[in-house]
Amino acid sequence: MTKWLLLAAAIISEVTGSLSLKGALDRPALYAVVAIGYATSFVFLAAVLRQGMGLGVAYGIWGALGVASTALLSAAIFDETLTPLMGAGIALIIAGVLVVELGAQRAGVHALVPDGDGR
Protein backbone atom coordinates (compact mmCIF):
# COMPACT_ATOMS: atom_id res chain seq x y z
CA MET A 1 0.00 0.00 0.00
CA THR A 2 2.87 2.36 0.75
CA LYS A 3 4.12 2.25 -2.84
CA TRP A 4 0.68 3.29 -4.14
CA LEU A 5 0.55 6.24 -1.74
CA LEU A 6 4.04 7.27 -2.81
CA LEU A 7 3.02 6.98 -6.45
CA ALA A 8 -0.06 9.12 -5.81
CA ALA A 9 2.18 11.72 -4.14
CA ALA A 10 4.53 11.64 -7.15
CA ILE A 11 1.61 12.21 -9.52
CA ILE A 12 0.15 15.03 -7.42
CA SER A 13 3.57 16.71 -7.19
CA GLU A 14 4.14 16.47 -10.93
CA VAL A 15 0.68 17.80 -11.77
CA THR A 16 1.14 20.65 -9.30
CA GLY A 17 4.44 21.54 -10.98
CA SER A 18 2.91 21.38 -14.45
CA LEU A 19 -0.10 23.51 -13.56
CA SER A 20 2.16 26.00 -11.77
CA LEU A 21 4.23 26.30 -14.94
CA LYS A 22 1.19 27.73 -16.74
CA GLY A 23 0.45 30.02 -13.80
CA ALA A 24 4.07 31.17 -13.64
CA LEU A 25 3.70 32.85 -17.01
CA ASP A 26 1.71 35.58 -15.23
CA ARG A 27 3.13 35.14 -11.71
CA PRO A 28 6.89 34.39 -11.92
CA ALA A 29 7.04 33.50 -8.20
CA LEU A 30 5.27 30.26 -9.13
CA TYR A 31 8.47 29.04 -10.82
CA ALA A 32 9.57 28.03 -7.32
CA VAL A 33 6.48 25.82 -7.06
CA VAL A 34 7.33 24.35 -10.48
CA ALA A 35 10.85 23.41 -9.38
CA ILE A 36 9.71 22.04 -6.02
CA GLY A 37 6.84 20.11 -7.63
CA TYR A 38 9.04 18.42 -10.22
CA ALA A 39 11.86 17.67 -7.77
CA THR A 40 9.44 16.28 -5.20
CA SER A 41 7.79 14.16 -7.87
CA PHE A 42 11.09 12.52 -8.78
CA VAL A 43 11.91 11.91 -5.12
CA PHE A 44 8.56 10.16 -4.64
CA LEU A 45 8.97 8.21 -7.90
CA ALA A 46 12.38 6.99 -6.75
CA ALA A 47 10.83 5.93 -3.44
CA VAL A 48 8.18 3.95 -5.35
CA LEU A 49 10.93 2.12 -7.23
CA ARG A 50 12.75 1.42 -3.95
CA GLN A 51 9.51 -0.15 -2.66
CA GLY A 52 9.77 -2.67 -5.50
CA MET A 53 7.31 -1.45 -8.12
CA GLY A 54 8.55 -2.11 -11.65
CA LEU A 55 9.83 0.87 -13.60
CA GLY A 56 7.51 0.26 -16.55
CA VAL A 57 4.46 0.15 -14.33
CA ALA A 58 5.45 3.06 -12.08
CA TYR A 59 6.54 5.34 -14.91
CA GLY A 60 3.56 4.38 -17.07
CA ILE A 61 1.04 5.15 -14.35
CA TRP A 62 2.88 8.30 -13.26
CA GLY A 63 3.15 9.65 -16.79
CA ALA A 64 -0.32 8.70 -17.99
CA LEU A 65 -2.24 9.85 -14.94
CA GLY A 66 -0.12 13.00 -14.85
CA VAL A 67 -1.06 13.82 -18.44
CA ALA A 68 -4.74 13.01 -17.92
CA SER A 69 -4.95 14.94 -14.64
CA THR A 70 -3.12 17.94 -16.06
CA ALA A 71 -5.42 18.08 -19.09
CA LEU A 72 -8.57 17.86 -16.95
CA LEU A 73 -7.38 20.33 -14.34
CA SER A 74 -6.07 22.83 -16.89
CA ALA A 75 -9.52 22.82 -18.50
CA ALA A 76 -11.09 23.52 -15.11
CA ILE A 77 -8.53 26.03 -13.80
CA PHE A 78 -7.37 27.82 -16.95
CA ASP A 79 -10.54 27.39 -19.01
CA GLU A 80 -8.63 25.50 -21.70
CA THR A 81 -10.63 23.65 -24.32
CA LEU A 82 -11.43 20.00 -23.68
CA THR A 83 -13.04 18.49 -26.77
CA PRO A 84 -14.80 15.13 -26.94
CA LEU A 85 -11.86 13.77 -28.92
CA MET A 86 -9.49 14.88 -26.15
CA GLY A 87 -11.79 13.21 -23.62
CA ALA A 88 -11.60 10.00 -25.65
CA GLY A 89 -7.81 10.29 -25.61
CA ILE A 90 -7.81 10.69 -21.83
CA ALA A 91 -10.05 7.63 -21.54
CA LEU A 92 -7.60 5.68 -23.73
CA ILE A 93 -4.69 6.79 -21.54
CA ILE A 94 -6.48 5.54 -18.44
CA ALA A 95 -7.41 2.28 -20.18
CA GLY A 96 -3.78 1.84 -21.22
CA VAL A 97 -2.60 2.32 -17.65
CA LEU A 98 -5.08 -0.32 -16.47
CA VAL A 99 -3.87 -2.77 -19.12
CA VAL A 100 -0.23 -2.22 -18.13
CA GLU A 101 -1.07 -2.75 -14.45
CA LEU A 102 -3.07 -5.92 -15.17
CA GLY A 103 -0.24 -7.20 -17.34
CA ALA A 104 2.28 -6.52 -14.58
CA GLN A 105 0.12 -8.35 -12.05
CA ARG A 106 -0.23 -11.30 -14.41
CA ALA A 107 3.53 -11.37 -14.98
CA GLY A 108 4.09 -11.33 -11.21
CA VAL A 109 1.73 -14.28 -10.68
CA HIS A 110 3.35 -16.29 -13.45
CA ALA A 111 6.82 -15.55 -12.14
CA LEU A 112 5.79 -17.47 -9.01
CA VAL A 113 4.62 -20.54 -10.97
CA PRO A 114 7.24 -23.30 -10.57
CA ASP A 115 6.71 -24.93 -14.00
CA GLY A 116 8.96 -22.34 -15.64
CA ASP A 117 7.05 -21.94 -18.90
CA GLY A 118 6.30 -18.26 -18.11
CA ARG A 119 2.65 -18.36 -19.22
Secondary structure, 3 states (H helix, E strand, C coil): CHHHHHHHHHHHHHHHHHHHHHHHCCCHHHHHHHHHHHHHHHHHHHHHHHCCCCHHHHHHHHHHHHHHHHHHHHHHHHCCCCCHHHHHHHHHHHHHHHHHHHHHHHHHHHHCCCCCCCC
